[in-house]
Amino acid sequence: MERRKELLKIVKKSGENAAVLTPLVDDVVFIEARLAELKQLPFIRIDQENPQRQQVTPAAKQYKELLQQYTNLIKVLMIGTGDAGDVETSPLRLWAQKNLETRGSL
């Protein structure tokens, strides 16, 4: 539950984006818990008769899928809260900011 509070604290600092980002926090916490559970399971099944024959387990497949979802959610939260320092501002966003500033001064 502390992780949820930590993320909500960060999201609330984002101001206008907080309403959109808040529901994502529960998804992040859920996926983090599920990833921790999956880490406890074996990811590779080895054939006892032929050890060179190996097979990926369903846990490994789930882990891979959840990790991708988790990564995407974290990126969305970082961009939404303004913490994504290495993300270049798109030309469209620059244009919109410029025009909104101009309209605000009228």
FIKOLZA-1660 file (N, C-alpha, C; in steps of 0.1 Angstrom, whole numbers, plus 5000, padded with zeros to 4 digits):
% residues 106
   i   px   py   pz ch aa at
   1 5008 4988 5000  A  M  N
   1 5000 5000 5000  A  M CA
   1 5009 5013 5000  A  M  C
   2 5021 5012 5005  A  E  N
   2 5029 5023 5005  A  E CA
   2 5034 5028 4991  A  E  C
   3 5035 5018 4982  A  R  N
   3 5039 5021 4969  A  R CA
   3 5028 5029 4962  A  R  C
   4 5016 5025 4965  A  R  N
   4 5004 5033 4959  A  R CA
   4 5004 5047 4964  A  R  C
   5 5007 5049 4977  A  K  N
   5 5007 5063 4982  A  K CA
   5 5018 5071 4976  A  K  C
   6 5030 5064 4974  A  E  N
   6 5041 5071 4969  A  E CA
   6 5038 5075 4954  A  E  C
   7 5032 5067 4946  A  L  N
   7 5029 5070 4933  A  L CA
   7 5018 5081 4932  A  L  C
   8 5008 5080 4941  A  L  N
   8 4997 5090 4941  A  L CA
   8 5003 5104 4945  A  L  C
   9 5012 5104 4954  A  K  N
   9 5019 5117 4957  A  K CA
   9 5026 5123 4945  A  K  C
  10 5032 5115 4937  A  I  N
  10 5039 5120 4925  A  I CA
  10 5029 5125 4915  A  I  C
  11 5018 5117 4913  A  V  N
  11 5008 5120 4903  A  V CA
  11 5001 5133 4907  A  V  C
  12 4998 5135 4920  A  K  N
  12 4990 5147 4924  A  K CA
  12 4998 5160 4921  A  K  C
  13 5011 5159 4920  A  K  N
  13 5020 5170 4917  A  K CA
  13 5018 5175 4903  A  K  C
  14 5012 5166 4894  A  S  N
  14 5011 5169 4880  A  S CA
  14 5000 5178 4877  A  S  C
  15 4992 5182 4887  A  G  N
  15 4982 5192 4885  A  G CA
  15 4970 5187 4876  A  G  C
  16 4968 5193 4864  A  E  N
  16 4957 5190 4856  A  E CA
  16 4957 5175 4851  A  E  C
  17 4968 5169 4850  A  N  N
  17 4969 5155 4845  A  N CA
  17 4966 5145 4856  A  N  C
  18 4965 5149 4869  A  A  N
  18 4963 5140 4880  A  A CA
  18 4950 5132 4878  A  A  C
  19 4939 5138 4873  A  A  N
  19 4927 5130 4872  A  A CA
  19 4928 5119 4862  A  A  C
  20 4936 5121 4851  A  V  N
  20 4938 5111 4841  A  V CA
  20 4948 5100 4846  A  V  C
  21 4958 5104 4853  A  L  N
  21 4969 5095 4857  A  L CA
  21 4966 5087 4869  A  L  C
  22 4957 5091 4878  A  T  N
  22 4954 5085 4891  A  T CA
  22 4949 5070 4889  A  T  C
  23 4940 5067 4879  A  P  N
  23 4936 5053 4877  A  P CA
  23 4947 5044 4873  A  P  C
  24 4958 5049 4867  A  L  N
  24 4969 5041 4863  A  L CA
  24 4977 5036 4874  A  L  C
  25 4977 5043 4885  A  V  N
  25 4985 5040 4897  A  V CA
  25 4981 5026 4902  A  V  C
  26 4968 5023 4903  A  D  N
  26 4964 5010 4907  A  D CA
  26 4968 4999 4898  A  D  C
  27 4969 5002 4885  A  D  N
  27 4974 4992 4875  A  D CA
  27 4989 4990 4877  A  D  C
  28 4996 5000 4880  A  V  N
  28 5011 4999 4882  A  V CA
  28 5013 4990 4895  A  V  C
  29 5006 4993 4905  A  V  N
  29 5008 4985 4918  A  V CA
  29 5004 4971 4916  A  V  C
  30 4993 4968 4908  A  F  N
  30 4989 4954 4906  A  F CA
  30 5000 4947 4898  A  F  C
  31 5005 4953 4887  A  I  N
  31 5014 4947 4879  A  I CA
  31 5027 4944 4886  A  I  C
  32 5031 4954 4895  A  E  N
  32 5044 4952 4903  A  E CA
  32 5042 4939 4912  A  E  C
  33 5031 4938 4918  A  A  N
  33 5028 4926 4927  A  A CA
  33 5029 4913 4919  A  A  C
  34 5022 4914 4907  A  R  N
  34 5022 4902 4899  A  R CA
  34 5035 4898 4893  A  R  C
  35 5043 4908 4890  A  L  N
  35 5057 4905 4885  A  L CA
  35 5066 4899 4896  A  L  C
  36 5064 4904 4908  A  A  N
  36 5071 4898 4920  A  A CA
  36 5067 4883 4922  A  A  C
  37 5054 4880 4920  A  E  N
  37 5050 4866 4922  A  E CA
  37 5056 4857 4911  A  E  C
  38 5055 4863 4898  A  L  N
  38 5061 4855 4887  A  L CA
  38 5076 4852 4888  A  L  C
  39 5083 4861 4894  A  K  N
  39 5097 4860 4896  A  K CA
  39 5101 4847 4904  A  K  C
  40 5091 4843 4913  A  Q  N
  40 5094 4832 4921  A  Q CA
  40 5092 4818 4914  A  Q  C
  41 5087 4819 4902  A  L  N
  41 5084 4807 4894  A  L CA
  41 5095 4804 4884  A  L  C
  42 5097 4792 4880  A  P  N
  42 5107 4789 4870  A  P CA
  42 5103 4794 4856  A  P  C
  43 5113 4799 4849  A  F  N
  43 5110 4805 4836  A  F CA
  43 5114 4795 4824  A  F  C
  44 5122 4785 4828  A  I  N
  44 5126 4775 4818  A  I CA
  44 5124 4761 4824  A  I  C
  45 5118 4753 4815  A  R  N
  45 5116 4739 4819  A  R CA
  45 5127 4731 4811  A  R  C
  46 5135 4723 4818  A  I  N
  46 5145 4715 4812  A  I CA
  46 5141 4700 4812  A  I  C
  47 5142 4694 4800  A  D  N
  47 5139 4680 4798  A  D CA
  47 5149 4672 4806  A  D  C
  48 5144 4663 4815  A  Q  N
  48 5153 4654 4823  A  Q CA
  48 5161 4645 4815  A  Q  C
  49 5156 4640 4804  A  E  N
  49 5163 4630 4796  A  E CA
  49 5173 4636 4786  A  E  C
  50 5170 4649 4782  A  N  N
  50 5178 4656 4773  A  N CA
  50 5180 4670 4778  A  N  C
  51 5189 4673 4787  A  P  N
  51 5190 4687 4793  A  P CA
  51 5192 4698 4783  A  P  C
  52 5197 4695 4771  A  Q  N
  52 5198 4705 4761  A  Q CA
  52 5185 4710 4755  A  Q  C
  53 5175 4702 4757  A  R  N
  53 5161 4705 4753  A  R CA
  53 5154 4713 4764  A  R  C
  54 5152 4726 4761  A  Q  N
  54 5146 4734 4771  A  Q CA
  54 5133 4741 4765  A  Q  C
  55 5124 4744 4774  A  Q  N
  55 5112 4751 4770  A  Q CA
  55 5108 4762 4779  A  Q  C
  56 5103 4773 4773  A  V  N
  56 5099 4785 4781  A  V CA
  56 5086 4781 4788  A  V  C
  57 5085 4785 4801  A  T  N
  57 5072 4782 4808  A  T CA
  57 5062 4793 4806  A  T  C
  58 5049 4790 4809  A  P  N
  58 5039 4801 4808  A  P CA
  58 5042 4813 4817  A  P  C
  59 5049 4810 4829  A  A  N
  59 5052 4821 4838  A  A CA
  59 5062 4831 4831  A  A  C
  60 5071 4826 4823  A  A  N
  60 5081 4834 4816  A  A CA
  60 5073 4843 4805  A  A  C
  61 5064 4837 4799  A  K  N
  61 5056 4844 4789  A  K CA
  61 5047 4855 4795  A  K  C
  62 5041 4852 4806  A  Q  N
  62 5033 4862 4813  A  Q CA
  62 5042 4873 4818  A  Q  C
  63 5054 4869 4824  A  Y  N
  63 5063 4879 4829  A  Y CA
  63 5067 4889 4818  A  Y  C
  64 5070 4884 4806  A  K  N
  64 5074 4892 4795  A  K CA
  64 5063 4902 4791  A  K  C
  65 5051 4897 4790  A  E  N
  65 5039 4905 4787  A  E CA
  65 5036 4916 4797  A  E  C
  66 5037 4912 4810  A  L  N
  66 5034 4922 4820  A  L CA
  66 5045 4932 4822  A  L  C
  67 5057 4928 4819  A  L  N
  67 5068 4937 4820  A  L CA
  67 5067 4948 4809  A  L  C
  68 5062 4944 4797  A  Q  N
  68 5060 4954 4787  A  Q CA
  68 5049 4964 4791  A  Q  C
  69 5038 4959 4796  A  Q  N
  69 5027 4967 4801  A  Q CA
  69 5032 4977 4812  A  Q  C
  70 5040 4971 4821  A  Y  N
  70 5045 4979 4832  A  Y CA
  70 5054 4991 4827  A  Y  C
  71 5063 4987 4818  A  T  N
  71 5072 4997 4812  A  T CA
  71 5064 5008 4805  A  T  C
  72 5053 5005 4798  A  N  N
  72 5045 5015 4791  A  N CA
  72 5038 5023 4801  A  N  C
  73 5032 5017 4812  A  L  N
  73 5026 5025 4822  A  L CA
  73 5035 5035 4829  A  L  C
  74 5047 5031 4832  A  I  N
  74 5057 5039 4838  A  I CA
  74 5060 5051 4829  A  I  C
  75 5062 5048 4816  A  K  N
  75 5065 5059 4807  A  K CA
  75 5053 5069 4806  A  K  C
  76 5041 5064 4806  A  V  N
  76 5029 5073 4806  A  V CA
  76 5029 5082 4819  A  V  C
  77 5032 5076 4830  A  L  N
  77 5032 5083 4843  A  L CA
  77 5044 5094 4843  A  L  C
  78 5055 5090 4838  A  M  N
  78 5066 5099 4838  A  M CA
  78 5064 5111 4828  A  M  C
  79 5058 5108 4817  A  I  N
  79 5055 5119 4807  A  I CA
  79 5044 5128 4813  A  I  C
  80 5034 5121 4819  A  G  N
  80 5022 5129 4824  A  G CA
  80 5026 5138 4836  A  G  C
  81 5036 5133 4844  A  T  N
  81 5040 5141 4855  A  T CA
  81 5051 5151 4852  A  T  C
  82 5056 5150 4840  A  G  N
  82 5067 5159 4836  A  G CA
  82 5081 5155 4841  A  G  C
  83 5082 5142 4845  A  D  N
  83 5095 5137 4850  A  D CA
  83 5103 5130 4839  A  D  C
  84 5099 5130 4827  A  A  N
  84 5106 5124 4816  A  A CA
  84 5115 5134 4810  A  A  C
  85 5126 5136 4816  A  G  N
  85 5136 5146 4812  A  G CA
  85 5142 5144 4798  A  G  C
  86 5144 5131 4795  A  D  N
  86 5151 5128 4782  A  D CA
  86 5142 5127 4770  A  D  C
  87 5129 5130 4772  A  V  N
  87 5119 5129 4761  A  V CA
  87 5119 5143 4754  A  V  C
  88 5121 5143 4741  A  E  N
  88 5121 5155 4734  A  E CA
  88 5107 5160 4732  A  E  C
  89 5105 5173 4733  A  T  N
  89 5092 5178 4731  A  T CA
  89 5088 5178 4716  A  T  C
  90 5077 5173 4713  A  S  N
  90 5073 5172 4699  A  S CA
  90 5070 5186 4693  A  S  C
  91 5072 5187 4680  A  P  N
  91 5069 5200 4673  A  P CA
  91 5054 5204 4675  A  P  C
  92 5045 5194 4675  A  L  N
  92 5031 5197 4677  A  L CA
  92 5029 5203 4691  A  L  C
  93 5035 5197 4701  A  R  N
  93 5034 5202 4714  A  R CA
  93 5039 5216 4716  A  R  C
  94 5051 5219 4709  A  L  N
  94 5057 5233 4710  A  L CA
  94 5047 5243 4703  A  L  C
  95 5042 5239 4692  A  W  N
  95 5033 5248 4685  A  W CA
  95 5020 5251 4693  A  W  C
  96 5015 5240 4700  A  A  N
  96 5003 5242 4708  A  A CA
  96 5006 5251 4720  A  A  C
  97 5017 5249 4726  A  Q  N
  97 5021 5257 4738  A  Q CA
  97 5022 5272 4734  A  Q  C
  98 5029 5274 4722  A  K  N
  98 5031 5288 4717  A  K CA
  98 5017 5294 4714  A  K  C
  99 5008 5287 4708  A  N  N
  99 4995 5293 4704  A  N CA
  99 4986 5295 4717  A  N  C
 100 4987 5286 4726  A  L  N
 100 4979 5288 4738  A  L CA
 100 4984 5300 4746  A  L  C
 101 4997 5302 4747  A  E  N
 101 5003 5314 4754  A  E CA
 101 4999 5326 4747  A  E  C
 102 4998 5326 4733  A  T  N
 102 4994 5338 4726  A  T CA
 102 4980 5341 4728  A  T  C
 103 4971 5331 4728  A  R  N
 103 4957 5333 4731  A  R CA
 103 4954 5338 4745  A  R  C
 104 4962 5333 4754  A  G  N
 104 4960 5337 4768  A  G CA
 104 4963 5352 4771  A  G  C
 105 4972 5358 4762  A  S  N
 105 4975 5372 4764  A  S CA
 105 4965 5381 4757  A  S  C
 106 4956 5376 4750  A  L  N
 106 4946 5385 4743  A  L CA
 106 4936 5391 4752  A  L  C
% end
